[in-house]
């Protein structure tokens, strides 16, 4: 790709975007600005409106109200084939009767580019996505990951100012997903292209995006850097959806909260009722073996570098993530002392009436 295509990256703005399908509200006043060259992940559960938002940028959906702007220009009514955007779908959507080179060059062929230009550009892009020796292979001769690389190369062939990715990795196995998402990020950084990436996978969003926009029921719950969204969720929904969260009963006094016998500073607003849920990540729970400890390990789940423990604490259950090398003495039945990392915590209005929530076994 030329350096000119890098400098041509565009800003994207969703302005009060609303889209309904019958009685279903897919987008409900979405406002979001994406800077030129930025990589933004639209993250949320099924039905949250993330794909509808992406399709509005592509021109495949027209909003009921509001506008889509690219570099400040309203493109809401511009046909999809006139928008300077490339799109990659979950299902690859390659032409089965064309080899990889011809699939990549298809858009250039439609634009009547000379054969030599089409071939050179396709070969350049196939090399860029790591498939320099696969130009003559047909889709059925390629793995899922290879097919998605071809689809990505095809989306870049016309040097779009915006790249749209609609859950492009969800059909791939776990190891291929990790490899390909790293390559997508590498390409995006090297090309400087504005990228909007739709996913329901929190790890995926947090690992590659400059910013993450969390959607729920067609509305924007929070937008921020991966660290901001994970460490300082703006709403209980974000706290639950982005990672795992313990809800522990606490009592607020001033700008501090007492939880599990500890006094911790509160980060953010405090509900009117001093009886609150304290939101604690499993990695912020410290577990120390102690023969006479008041808490007990109920279950342990190996997770590679860490082990997730399910603990009986003060009549409820708490999840804790501990390094694998510390877990040898923390098997089921072990007595322990539980402490919380001393740092500001988020609180929310109480949603339970027991000292701590009972956590489903499948969360471990």
N, C-alpha and C positions, 0 to 999 in steps of 0.2 A: 504494500500500500504506500502511496506517496505521502510525503510530508504535508502536501496541500490538504489531503483528506483529514489529517490530524487537526490542522488549524481550523477546519470547517465544522468541527463539532458544534452542536446547537444546544441551547437551553430548551427545556420542556416545562410547560406549566399546565397543571390542572386547575381550572378556576371555577369554583362552585359547581362542579360537575355532578349532574344527576341523571341516572338512567334507570328506568323501570322496565320490567317484563310482566305485563298484566298487573297483578297485585304485589308482585315481588319487587322490592327496591334493591337494585344491585349496587348503585352508587347514590349516596345521599349527601350531596354538597361537598364533594372532595376538593380540597385545596392543597396543592403541593407544587413546589418549585424545585426543579432539578437543574443544576448548573452545567454549563458546557464541560464535557469531559468527565462528568461525575458518573459513578457507578452506584445506582440506587436499587435496592431490593424491595419489592412489594411483598410483604410477608403476612400471611393470615390463613385461617382455616378455609375449607371449602365453602363457597357461597359468600365470602366476605367482600367480593367485588374486585379483587386484584386483577383477574384476567379481563374482566369487562373494562377496567381502566386502561389496560394495555391495548386492548382492541380499539378503544376510542382514539388512542394515539396513532395506531396503524391505519385507522380509517375504516375498519371493519364494523364498527358500531358507531351510531350517531347518538350523542346524549340528548335527553329530553330538554335539558336546559344546561346553562353553563358553557364553558368553552375550553378547547385545547389550543395552546399557543406554542409555537416553535420559534425560538429566537424573537419572541414578542409578537409574532404574526399569528393571527387567528386562522387556524387550519381546520376548524370544526367541519366546514362544508367542503373541504378539498377532497376529491376522490382518493381512494387508497393508492392507486397507481400513479398519482401525482405527488405523493408525499415522499420526502427524502428519508425513508426509514427502511431498514432491513429487519426481517422477523424470522426467528427460529422457533419451531413448534415442538411440542413434546413428542409428536409422532414421526419426526424426521421429514415426512412428506417429500421424499425423493421420487423422481420419475423412474419406475422400474426398468423401462426400456432404454434408459440412457446410462452410460458409464459415468464415473465420478467427474471426469473432466467436463462432460457435456452438461451434467447437472449443475455444476458450479457456473458454467458459462451461459446458462439458459437466459438469464436476464439481459446479458449483453447481446445475445442472439435476438431477443425481442426488440432491442434497441438498434438492431441491424449493424452492430459493430463488425468490422472485418474479421474473417476467420482467424487470421494470424494474431490479431489483438485478443480475441476471445481465448484462443489456446494459451497464449502467453500469460494472460491474467489468471486463468484457471490453474495453470501449473504453478504460478507464483503463490496463489492462495492455498493450494493443496500442500505445498511445502511449508507454508506458514502455520498450518494446522497439524503438521506432522505426518502428512500422507504423500510424500513426494513420489513414492513408487506405486501408488494405487490409482493413478489417473484412468487406467483402462479397465478397472474392475467395475462390475455392476453392483447395485445395492444388495442383491442376494449373496454376493461374494464378500460382503463386508460385515463386520460385527456391529452390534448396536452402537458402541462408542465411535467406531469409524464412520458409520452413517451419520451420526450427529456432528462429527467434525466436517463432513462434506456439506451438511446443511448449514453449518456456521460459515464455511467458506463461501457458499452460494449467497448467503445474506450479506456478506461483505463485498461481493463482486462489483456492485454498483457504487461502492464507496459512499454509503449512506452517512448522514450526519447523526442519525440516532439508530442504535441497535436495540431491538426488542426481543427478549428471550422469555418464552412462555413455558415455564417448568421444563426446560430442555433436558434435565438430567434424571427426571423421575422414573423413566422407563429402564434405566441402566442399573447394573448391580453396584453394590456399595463401593467396591474398590475402584471401579471405572468412574463412578460419580466423583470421587475425591480427586482423581487424576485430572479429569476433564474440567472440573470447576477451577482447578489451579491454572490450567492452560487458558481457560476463558479469561480469567483475571489477568494473566500475563499478556494475552493479546490485547485486552482492553487498555491496559496501561501503556503498552508499546504504541498502540494506534491513537490513544487519546480520545476514543469515541464515546460519546454520551450513551450510557447503557441503562436500560430499565429491565430488571430481572425479576420475574414472578416465581415465587416458590412458597410451599407450605412447610418447608424444612428449615427450622430455626438455625441449625448448625450450618447449613448451606449459606443462609443469608448472613449470618454473623461472620463467616470465614472469608467472604470475598467482597462485601459491599463497603463503599465509603460511608453510606448512610442506609439505615433500615427504616422503612415506613410500615408500621403495623396497622393493618386494617381489620375492622370488625363491623359486620352488618352495613357495609358500604361507607363507613366513616373512618376517618383517620384517628386512631387512638394515640399514636406517638410517632414521631420521626426524630432520629438522632443517629449518632455513630453507634456501631455495634456495642462499644463499651457503655455508652449512655443508656441504651435500651436494656442491656442486660443488668447493669449495676444499679441503675436508677429508673426502673419502670414507672411510667407516669400514671398508670391505672392498675387496679387488681387484675384486669384481663391480661395486660401486657406481662405482668409479673408471672402469671400462670402459663401463658402461651410460650413465652421466651424462656425456656429452661424450666427446671423444677423448683418449686417453692414450698417451704414449710409454712404453715399458719399456726403460730403459737399464741396462746392467750397472754395478754399483757395488760398492764395498768399504767396509764400515762400520768405523770406528775410534771407539770411545767413543760420543758422541752426534752424530757427524758422519759423512758418507759422501763418498767420493771418486768422482766421476762425470764423464766427459769431461775429466779433468784438473783439475776444480774440487773444492774442499772446501766442502760445504754442510751446514747443520744439519739434523738429522732431526726430523720432526714425527710424534710417535706412537711406538708400540712398534717394537722392532727384533727381527727373527728371530734365533734362536740362531746360525745360520750367517752369518758376516760377508759372504759373497758374496750380494748381493741384487739385486733389480730396483728401480730408482729410477723412481718414477712422475712423469712430467713432462708438463704440458699443452703443446700446441703454441704457445700464446701466451706461454709462459715460455721459449721458445727464441729467442735473439737471433741474427740473421744479418747479418754485415758483409761486403760485397764486398772481396776481396783477391786480386790477381793471382796471388800465391803461396800462397793459402790452402790448407790441408790437406783441406778438404771441398769437395764439388761439389753443385750443384743438379741433381737428376735430372729433376724435373718441377715445373710451376707450375700451379695451378688458381685461376682468378679466382672470388672469392666476394663480390663487391660491394665493401664497404669494406675488405676484406682479401684477401690472396692466400695460399693454402696451398702451401708448398714441401715437396717430398720431397727429402731430402738424403742423400747418401752420407757417413757419418761413422764413422770408426774401424772400417771393415769391415761396418757395418750401415746401417740406414736410420732416419732421424729425420724427423718432421713438424714444421714450424714455420709459425706464422701471423704474417704481417707486414703492416703497413698498406699499402694499395694504392699510395700515393704513393712508398713505398720500394722497390717491386718492379721498377722499370724496369731496374735493373742486375742483377736476380736471375733471369734466364731460364735455361732448361736449359743446362748446360755451364759456367755461371759458377763460378769458384772463390771460396770464401768461408771465413770464420772463424766458427765456431759457439760461442756462449757461452750459459750458462744464467743466468736471472735469479737473483740471490743472495737467496734466501728459503728458509725451511724446506720440506723435501720429504718426501713419503711414500715408504716402502720396503716391499717385500714379499719373501717367500721366492722364490728364483730359480725361474723356470719355463722358462728357455731356457739353452742352454749356449754360445751365441755372444755376442760382445761387445755386440751390439744386435740386436733383432729385425728381420727383413725384413718390411716393411709391404706388404700387397697394394696393387696399383695403384689399385683402386677406393676406397681410403681417402683418396686425395688429392683 
